[in-house]
Amino acid sequence: MRHRVAGRKLNRTSQHRTALRRNLVISLFQHETISTTLEKAKEVKAFAEKLITLAKKGTLSARRQAISLLGDCDLVTYEDGELEKKGTVIGKLFSEIGPRYLDRAGGYTRIIRLSLRRLGDNGLLVLLQLVGEETAVKQRQKTTKRTAKKKTTKRATTKGRSTRDKKER
C-alpha cells in the first residue's frame, strides 16, 4: 500500500529522479517554457514553485538553500560559433524571476496540454511555463483600450454639447 507516500517514481532510481528534476527546473528558469510529459511536469511544478518562493525571500540563507537544492549552473548561449556565458541559474532566479512574483502568493507556473503525442510511446506532451509576462501585456492592452474609450466618449460629449448650443442660439 502506498499510504502517505509522496512523489512519483517515474520508473527511475532516486539519483536519476533528482537529476531529472534539477535539469528540468534549470531549463524552465533558463527558457521560461519547456515541453515535457504530463507526469514529469506535475512533478517538477512543485519543486520550481518552492525555489521561486525561496527567491522571493532574497536572503543569503535562501540563496544557499537554492544552491544546495538546484546547484549553481552557468547559463550559456551559442552565438557566432562560440559559447558565451550569460550568468548563472541562481543569479537569474534571484535577480529576475523572484522579484517578478513578489506580489503573487503562489501559482507561478502553468501546465498547458498539447494535442501532440510523443513518438514512440504516445506519451501526453504538455508545456510547462512561468506565469507573468502574458498578464502584464494583457493589463497594458486593457489600460490602453480604457483610455481610448474615455477619450472617444469625451469627444462625443463635447461634440454633442456644441451642436446643442448652436441649435439653442
N, C-alpha and C positions, 0 to 999 in steps of 0.2 A: 504494500500500500504506500501511496505517495503523500501521506498526510503531512502538511506543513513543509513541503519541500519546494523551495522557490527556484525559479530559473529554468532554462531549457538546456538539455544536453547537446542538441544539435548534432548528434552522432559523432562527437569529438571528445578527446581527452580534456582534462581540466586546463592544462597548459595551452592546448590548441584553442580552447574557447576563450581564454583571456587574451591571447594574441589576436584572435579574430575580432573580439570586441574592441581592443585598442586600435587595431588597424582601421576598422570601420568608423570609429569615432574621429580618428585623425583625418580620415578622408572627408568626413562630414564637416569638420571645422575648417578644413582647407578649401573645399569646393562649395560648401553650404548646401549642397544637394547631392545625394548619391542614389544609385539604383541597386537594389538588392532584393532578396526574397522576403516574404512577409514575416516569417519566423525570426529571421536574423534582425529585421528592422524593429520588431517588437522587443527583442532582447536588448538591442543597442539603445533604444529610445530612453529607457530609464537611466542607463549609465551616462548618456550625453546630458540629460537634464540635471543629474546630480553634479556633473562637472560645471555646467553653466551656473548653477546655484553657488558653487564654490567661487566661481569667477565674479559673481555679483558682490561677494564679500570683499574681495580685493586685498585681503591682508596677506602678510608674508606666510603665515601658517597655512592659509587656504591655498596659496600658490605651491607650497611644498607638498601639501596633500594631493593636489592635482598632478604634480610631477611624479609622485610615487604611484598614483593610480594609472597614469597615462604614459609617462615617460616624456622626455623633452626632445622631440624630433625636430629636425630642421624642415622648413618649408622651402622647397627647391622647385624652380621652374626651368624649363628647357627653352632658351631663346638664342637664336642665331648660331645654333650648333654647339652651344656651351651651356653648362649648368650654372644657374645663378641663384644664390641663397637670398631668400626674402625675409628671413627671421625664423622664429620657432612657433610651434603649435601653441605652446603655453602662452607665449607673448601675444599671439593673435587672440587667444581665448580671453585673456585678462585685459587687453587694451581695446579690442573691437567688439567681441561678442558679448562679454559680460556687461559692459556699460549700455549696450543696446537694449537689454532686458531689465534695467533697474526698476522700471515702473510696472513690470509684469510679474504676477505672483506665481506663475507656472505655465506649463504648456508651451515650451519653447520650440518643440519640434512637431511636425505633422507627417502622417503617412498617407500617401495618395496611391491608390491601387491603379495599376496599369492594365490595359487589356491584353498586353503581351504575355506570353508564357515562355519560360526558359526552354531553350532547345536541349533535348537530351532527356530531362526528367519531368518536363512540363510543369515546373515549379512556378507558383504565382509570383510575379515581379511587382515591386512597389517602388515609389520614390520616397525617400526619407529626406525631409527638408527642414531647415531652420525657418521659423516663422519670424516675420517682422518687416522685411523690406517691402513686401507687397502691400501691407497695410498702410505704410507711410505714403506710398504712391497713391493709394485709393483715397486717403484723407486729403492729400493735396488736390486731387481732382474734384472731390466733393466741395472743398472750400472755394475753388475757382468757379465751380458751377453756381454756388450760392451767391458769390459776389457778382457774377454775371447776371443772375436773375434779379438781384436787388437793383443793379444799375438799370436794367431794362424796365423794371416796374417804376422806378423813379422817373425815368424819361417819359414813360407813358402817362404818368400822372401829371407831370409838368406840361406836357403837350395838351392833355385834356383840359387843364385849367386855362391855358392860354386861349384855346378855342372857345371856351365858355365865356371868358372875359370879353372876347371880341364880339360874341353874339349879344351880350348884355349892353354893350356900348352902342 
